[in-house]
Amino acid sequence: MATQQVLIAGAWREADATGTFQAANPTTTEPLEDVYPVSSWSDCDAALASAAEAARQMRALPGERIARFLETFADCIEGCSQDLVAMAHAETALPVSPRLADVELPRTTGQLRQAAAAARSEVWKRPIIDTASGIRSCFGPLGPVCVFGPNNFPFAFGSISGGDFAAAMAAGNPVIAKANTSHPGTTRLFAEEAQAAADATEMPAGCVQLLYRISHADGERLVADPRVGATGYTGSRTAGLKLKAAADAAGKPIYLELSSVNPVVMLPGAVAERGEKLAEEFTGSCLLGTGQFCTNPGLVILLAGKETERFIAQVAARFKEASIGTLLSASVADSLATAIGLLQQAGATLLAGGTSGGGRGFSFANTLLRVSGEQFLNSPEALQSEAFGNASLMVVADDDAQAGAVLDRLEGNLTGSIYSDTAGGDDELYDRLAPRLRPHVGRLINDKMPTGVAVSPAMNHGGPYPATGHPGFTAVGMPTAISRFAMLECYDNVRPHRLPAVLRDENATA
């Protein structure tokens, strides 16, 4: 059986492979037909050389050209949407509708077009013109960007289709995409359309390139290479921190999305007022997509009381009654089982689930656990182990003070939610607890679950470590997300005709 080709320097070619692999159908657990290469360093080196040349050419391109590429790519994606959805469904078991066809694919093309608008307007460059001193500055391209895509969003966060890709391209950088090995076929289809769009808009060869898998050592070497401008990574904390160590040692920027338990604080008035509704809402959020969202609510903080006990019992019953979904891969199922074990070792008690299997293919029972506030404070690090999947931990604090202490011990998260009653009875408590949650989350939410990330210019899909590697940046929202892949360029006493257009006097805004 033929091995799929890699995309390097604008052409599909045989990989210099050290081995091969196949993705698996999560529902059947059987390997899929296509075979993909594990590239050697020579493939990485060739991609880097091509990307470096493409970066030099792209610096001279107007934003309009970049915008046309991104828009053409979005059109191409829509033209082959059925093939993309079918492939992604086979590789991930994510539902065709509404998840892939009706939600994730339109989000993907939408953010590509938002990136195109930002490239065309050049708003991301943030020009500053100091005419008195003759000094001007703006942001410009950083250089080749490596993008490592996650397993759970094959479209919207894909290495050659998602937000990191769109942001890097909008800033005028070529992208070397490293496919997630759970869905290489989906990534290949996107790469084919990206290259077609690049050809149609006369983009430089090597502006988009694709490798499927490389060794861990070559991954660390890749992100540290002198030719790399920056890296975007979404995935496990263990692998991400190894890449970060390599990039940091070389002084190379790397933007990481690693892990998040997304705490949800349910204040007593809210639980008393609408506990049954909240139990339904929480269960739906936690089990949506078999819990495989980076914003899945994996930790719930409540205050002890009869209504809290009723709420927890309602959630446990719903977890037991709900169907068990399919996980993305065998490794996800194994990691979930390991995380549940760690939580139990740290003192968590099972209320539902806790066993492997029960669903179709790769699966794990819907799992709910519980600890006291005191137990959490005794083992805060272990009890914040991310159980990526259909699982969550309830933390029941004795009183307001203990709840505050629990919040103080939280690690960094993408989101944090607080539910309060509608009559204002929880307001005083909210005012005491919210400032203690705020420093630990990128996005503070009131009265709704964290699952779902709107593609809004105001969105922050980021947060303190270990949610991400840097709290000052977002992976979602144009033009803000573009700044990760840009460098500040200053021009001092440079002759007017040599300045970037955005810094010339005639283009200055009042």
C-alpha positions in Angstrom: 0.0 0.0 0.0 1.4 3.4 -1.0 2.4 5.9 1.7 0.9 9.4 1.5 3.2 12.2 0.4 4.3 15.2 2.4 3.9 18.8 1.1 7.2 20.6 0.9 8.2 23.7 -1.2 4.9 23.9 -3.0 4.9 20.2 -4.2 3.7 16.9 -2.9 6.7 14.5 -2.7 7.7 11.2 -1.1 8.9 11.6 2.5 12.3 10.7 3.7 10.6 8.4 6.2 11.9 6.6 9.2 8.6 4.6 9.5 4.9 4.8 8.9 1.7 4.9 10.8 -2.1 4.6 10.4 -4.9 6.5 12.1 -7.6 4.4 13.8 -11.4 4.6 13.5 -12.4 5.4 17.1 -15.7 3.7 16.8 -14.4 0.4 15.5 -10.9 0.7 16.9 -9.6 -0.7 13.6 -6.8 1.0 11.6 -7.9 3.1 8.7 -6.6 2.3 5.2 -4.3 5.2 4.5 -0.6 4.9 5.5 1.4 8.0 6.5 5.1 8.6 6.8 7.1 9.5 9.9 9.5 12.1 8.5 13.2 12.2 9.2 15.1 15.5 10.0 15.9 15.9 6.3 12.2 16.5 5.6 12.1 19.1 8.4 15.3 20.7 7.1 13.9 20.9 3.6 10.6 22.5 4.9 12.6 25.0 6.9 14.7 26.0 4.0 11.6 26.5 1.8 9.8 28.4 4.5 12.8 30.7 5.1 12.7 31.6 1.4 9.0 32.0 1.4 9.2 34.3 4.4 11.6 36.6 2.5 9.2 36.8 -0.4 6.1 37.2 1.8 7.6 40.3 3.5 7.2 42.1 0.2 3.5 41.1 -0.3 0.7 43.5 0.4 -1.9 42.6 2.9 -4.4 42.3 0.0 -2.5 39.3 -1.4 -2.5 37.5 1.9 -6.2 38.3 2.3 -7.0 36.9 -1.1 -5.2 33.7 -0.3 -7.1 33.2 3.0 -10.5 34.0 1.4 -9.7 31.6 -1.5 -8.7 28.9 0.9 -12.0 29.4 2.7 -13.9 29.0 -0.6 -11.9 25.9 -1.4 -12.8 24.4 2.0 -16.5 25.0 1.4 -16.1 23.4 -2.1 -14.9 20.1 -0.6 -16.8 20.2 2.7 -18.5 16.8 2.3 -15.1 15.1 1.8 -13.6 16.9 4.8 -16.5 16.1 7.0 -16.5 12.4 6.0 -12.8 12.0 6.6 -12.9 13.8 10.0 -15.8 11.7 11.1 -14.0 8.5 10.2 -10.8 9.6 12.0 -12.4 11.2 15.1 -15.9 9.8 15.5 -17.1 13.4 16.0 -20.7 13.7 14.8 -21.2 14.7 11.2 -24.1 17.0 12.2 -24.2 19.3 14.0 -20.6 19.2 15.2 -18.5 18.9 12.1 -20.7 20.1 9.2 -22.8 22.7 11.0 -20.5 24.1 13.7 -16.8 23.5 13.3 -16.5 23.8 9.5 -18.4 27.2 9.3 -16.3 28.4 12.3 -13.1 27.4 10.4 -14.0 29.3 7.2 -15.3 32.2 9.3 -12.1 32.7 11.2 -10.1 32.4 8.0 -12.2 35.3 6.5 -11.8 37.3 9.7 -8.0 36.8 9.4 -8.3 37.9 5.8 -10.1 41.1 6.8 -7.3 41.9 9.4 -4.6 41.2 6.8 -6.3 43.5 4.3 -6.9 46.4 6.8 -3.5 45.8 8.5 -5.1 46.7 11.8 -2.9 44.1 13.5 0.2 46.2 12.7 -0.8 48.9 15.2 1.3 51.7 13.7 2.7 54.5 15.8 4.0 57.7 14.2 6.1 60.2 16.2 6.7 62.9 13.6 8.5 65.2 16.1 11.3 62.7 16.7 11.2 61.0 13.3 10.6 57.6 14.9 7.9 55.2 13.8 7.0 51.7 14.6 4.6 48.9 13.7 4.3 45.2 13.8 5.5 43.0 11.0 6.0 39.4 10.1 8.1 37.2 12.4 9.2 34.5 10.0 8.3 30.8 9.5 5.8 29.5 12.0 5.4 25.9 13.1 1.9 24.8 14.0 1.2 21.6 16.0 -2.6 20.9 15.9 -4.6 19.1 18.6 -6.7 16.0 18.4 -10.1 17.4 19.4 -10.7 20.1 16.8 -9.6 18.8 13.4 -11.0 21.8 11.6 -11.1 24.9 13.8 -7.7 24.3 15.5 -6.1 22.2 12.8 -2.5 22.8 12.0 -3.2 23.9 8.4 -6.7 25.2 8.8 -7.3 26.6 12.3 -6.8 29.7 14.3 -3.0 29.5 14.7 -2.6 28.9 11.0 -4.9 31.8 10.0 -3.2 34.2 12.5 0.3 33.3 11.3 -0.6 33.7 7.7 -2.4 37.0 8.3 0.8 38.4 9.7 2.6 37.4 6.5 4.4 34.3 7.8 4.7 30.9 6.0 3.5 27.9 8.0 5.0 24.5 8.5 2.1 22.4 9.8 2.6 19.2 11.9 -0.5 17.2 11.6 -2.1 15.5 14.6 -1.6 11.8 14.1 -5.2 11.1 15.1 -6.5 12.8 12.0 -3.8 12.9 9.3 -6.2 12.4 6.4 -8.3 15.4 7.4 -5.2 17.5 7.6 -4.0 16.2 4.2 -7.3 17.3 2.6 -6.9 20.8 4.1 -3.3 20.9 2.8 -4.4 20.1 -0.7 -6.9 22.9 -0.6 -4.4 25.3 1.0 -1.9 24.6 -1.8 -4.6 25.0 -4.4 -5.5 28.4 -2.9 -1.8 29.3 -2.8 -1.4 28.4 -6.5 -4.5 30.4 -7.5 -3.4 33.5 -5.7 0.3 33.2 -6.8 1.7 32.8 -3.2 5.3 31.8 -2.8 6.2 28.1 -2.9 6.6 26.9 0.7 4.1 29.3 2.2 2.1 26.3 3.4 3.8 22.9 4.1 2.8 19.7 5.8 4.5 17.0 7.8 2.5 14.2 9.4 4.7 12.9 12.2 8.2 13.4 13.4 10.2 12.1 16.3 10.1 13.9 19.6 13.7 14.8 19.3 13.1 16.3 15.8 10.1 18.2 17.1 12.3 19.8 19.8 15.0 20.5 17.2 12.4 22.0 14.8 11.0 24.6 17.3 14.5 25.6 18.2 15.9 26.0 14.7 17.3 29.5 13.8 15.0 29.7 10.8 11.9 29.4 12.9 10.1 32.6 13.9 7.6 31.1 16.4 5.6 28.0 17.2 1.9 27.4 18.0 1.1 24.2 19.9 -2.1 22.8 21.3 -1.9 19.4 23.1 -0.7 17.6 26.2 1.2 19.4 28.9 4.0 16.8 28.9 4.8 17.1 25.2 4.2 20.8 25.2 6.6 21.5 28.0 9.3 19.6 26.3 8.9 21.7 23.2 8.8 24.8 25.3 12.1 23.9 27.0 13.7 23.5 23.6 12.3 26.7 22.2 13.1 28.7 25.3 16.7 27.5 25.3 17.0 28.8 21.7 15.2 32.1 22.5 12.3 31.2 20.2 8.7 32.2 21.0 6.3 29.3 21.5 2.6 29.7 22.3 1.1 26.8 24.1 -2.4 25.6 25.0 -1.8 22.8 27.5 -4.4 21.9 30.1 -7.3 23.4 31.9 -10.0 22.2 34.4 -12.1 25.3 33.9 -13.5 25.7 37.5 -17.3 26.3 37.9 -18.3 28.0 41.2 -22.0 27.4 42.1 -23.0 29.8 44.9 -25.7 28.6 47.4 -28.5 30.9 46.1 -28.2 29.6 42.6 -28.2 26.0 43.6 -31.3 26.6 45.8 -33.0 28.6 43.1 -32.5 26.4 40.1 -30.5 23.3 41.2 -32.3 20.9 38.8 -31.8 23.2 35.9 -28.1 23.6 36.7 -27.7 19.9 37.0 -29.1 19.4 33.5 -26.9 22.3 32.2 -23.8 21.0 33.8 -24.3 17.5 32.6 -24.9 18.6 29.1 -21.8 20.7 29.1 -19.5 18.2 30.7 -20.5 15.3 28.5 -20.8 17.3 25.3 -18.5 15.8 22.7 -17.6 13.1 25.3 -16.0 15.9 27.3 -13.2 16.4 24.8 -13.2 20.2 24.9 -10.4 22.4 26.2 -13.1 24.3 28.0 -14.8 21.3 29.5 -15.9 22.0 33.2 -13.7 19.6 35.0 -13.9 21.1 38.5 -17.0 22.3 40.4 -16.8 24.2 43.7 -19.8 24.3 46.0 -20.6 25.1 49.6 -21.9 22.4 51.9 -25.6 22.2 52.5 -28.8 20.2 51.7 -29.3 21.8 48.4 -25.8 21.1 47.4 -26.2 17.4 48.3 -29.4 17.3 46.2 -27.6 18.9 43.3 -24.7 16.4 43.4 -27.1 13.5 43.6 -29.0 14.8 40.5 -25.8 15.2 38.5 -24.6 11.7 39.5 -27.9 10.2 38.4 -27.7 12.0 35.1 -24.2 10.8 34.5 -25.3 7.2 35.1 -28.3 7.6 32.8 -26.5 9.4 29.9 -25.2 7.5 27.0 -21.4 6.9 26.9 -19.7 8.6 23.9 -16.7 7.6 21.9 -13.3 9.0 22.7 -11.0 10.3 20.0 -8.3 7.6 20.3 -6.9 4.8 22.4 -4.4 7.2 23.9 -7.2 9.6 25.1 -9.0 6.6 26.7 -5.8 5.5 28.4 -5.0 9.0 29.6 -8.5 9.5 31.0 -8.2 6.2 33.0 -4.8 7.3 34.3 -6.2 10.7 35.4 -9.2 9.2 37.2 -6.8 6.9 39.0 -4.7 9.8 40.1 -7.7 11.7 41.4 -8.8 8.7 43.4 -5.3 8.2 44.8 -5.5 11.8 46.0 -8.7 11.1 47.9 -11.5 11.6 45.4 -14.6 9.4 45.8 -16.4 7.9 42.8 -20.0 8.9 42.5 -20.5 7.5 39.0 -18.4 5.7 36.4 -14.7 5.1 36.9 -14.4 2.2 34.5 -13.1 1.7 31.0 -15.5 0.9 28.1 -19.3 1.0 28.1 -19.6 2.8 24.8 -18.7 2.1 21.2 -15.0 1.8 20.4 -12.6 3.8 22.5 -14.7 4.8 25.6 -14.8 5.4 29.3 -17.9 5.5 31.6 -19.2 9.0 32.4 -17.4 9.7 35.6 -18.2 12.0 38.5 -16.0 12.3 41.6 -16.1 14.2 44.9 -13.8 15.6 47.5 -14.2 17.9 50.5 -12.6 21.3 50.6 -10.2 20.1 53.2 -9.1 17.2 51.0 -8.6 19.5 48.0 -6.4 21.9 50.1 -4.3 19.0 51.2 -3.6 17.8 47.6 -4.4 20.7 45.3 -1.9 19.8 42.6 -3.0 16.1 42.3 -6.7 17.0 42.5 -6.3 19.4 39.5 -5.0 16.6 37.2 -6.8 17.2 33.9 -9.2 14.3 33.2 -9.6 15.0 29.5 -12.9 13.5 28.6 -16.3 12.8 30.1 -15.4 13.3 33.8 -15.6 16.0 36.5 -14.7 16.5 40.1 -17.0 18.1 42.7 -15.3 20.0 45.5 -17.6 20.7 48.5 -16.2 23.4 50.8 -17.3 23.8 54.4 -17.9 27.5 54.3 -17.1 30.7 52.4 -13.6 31.0 53.8 -12.7 27.5 52.7 -14.2 28.1 49.2 -11.9 31.1 49.0 -8.9 29.1 50.0 -9.7 26.6 47.3 -9.8 29.3 44.7 -6.5 30.6 45.9 -4.9 27.3 45.2 -6.2 26.9 41.6 -3.7 26.6 38.8 -4.1 28.7 35.7 -7.2 28.0 33.5 -8.7 29.1 30.3 -12.0 29.8 31.9 -13.7 30.2 35.3 -17.5 30.4 35.8 -19.6 31.6 38.7 -23.3 30.9 39.1 -25.3 33.2 41.4 -29.0 33.6 42.1 -31.1 36.0 40.1 -32.5 37.9 43.1 -29.1 39.2 44.3 -28.8 37.1 47.4 -25.4 35.8 46.3 -24.0 39.2 45.4 -22.0 39.8 48.5 -20.5 36.3 48.3 -19.8 36.8 44.6 -17.9 40.1 45.4 -15.7 38.2 47.9 -15.0 35.2 45.7 -14.8 36.6 42.2 -11.5 38.6 42.8 -10.0 35.3 44.1 -10.9 33.4 40.9 -10.1 36.2 38.5 -6.3 35.9 38.6 -6.5 32.2 37.8 -8.5 32.3 34.6 -8.3 33.9 31.2 -12.0 34.3 30.7 -14.4 35.0 33.6 -17.9 33.8 32.9 -21.2 34.4 34.8 -24.2 32.1 34.8 -23.2 29.9 31.8 -21.0 26.9 31.2 -17.6 27.4 29.6 -17.9 25.0 26.7 -18.0 26.9 23.4 -15.5 29.6 22.4 -17.0 32.5 20.3 -14.9 33.7 17.5 -15.1 37.3 18.6 -12.5 40.1 18.5 -13.0 40.4 22.2 -12.5 36.7 23.0 -9.6 35.6 25.2 -8.9 31.9 24.6 -5.8 31.9 26.8 -4.9 32.1 30.5 -2.2 31.7 33.1 0.0 28.6 33.1 -0.7 25.7 32.7 -3.6 26.7 30.6 -1.2 28.3 28.2 2.5 29.1 28.2 1.9 32.9 28.4 -1.1 34.8 29.9 -0.9 37.8 27.6 -2.1 36.2 24.4 -5.2 34.6 22.9 -5.5 31.8 20.4 -8.9 33.0 19.3 -10.1 36.4 18.1 -8.8 38.5 15.3 -6.8 40.7 15.1 -5.5 40.1 18.7 -4.4 36.5 18.0 -2.2 37.7 15.1 0.1 39.5 17.5 1.6 36.2 18.7 3.3 35.8 15.3 4.5 39.4 14.7 7.5 41.4 15.8 7.8 45.0 16.6 9.7 47.0 13.9 11.0 50.4 14.6 12.1 52.9 12.0 14.3 55.9 13.0 14.9 58.7 10.6 14.1 56.4 7.7 13.4 58.3 4.5 9.6 58.5 3.8 9.6 56.5 0.5 11.5 53.7 2.3 8.9 53.3 5.1 6.2 50.7 5.1 3.0 52.2 3.7 1.3 52.0 7.0 3.9 54.4 8.6 3.9 57.0 5.9 2.5 60.4 6.8 -0.3 60.2 4.2 -1.6 57.1 5.9 -1.4 58.4 9.4 -4.7 58.6 11.3 -5.7 61.7 13.2 
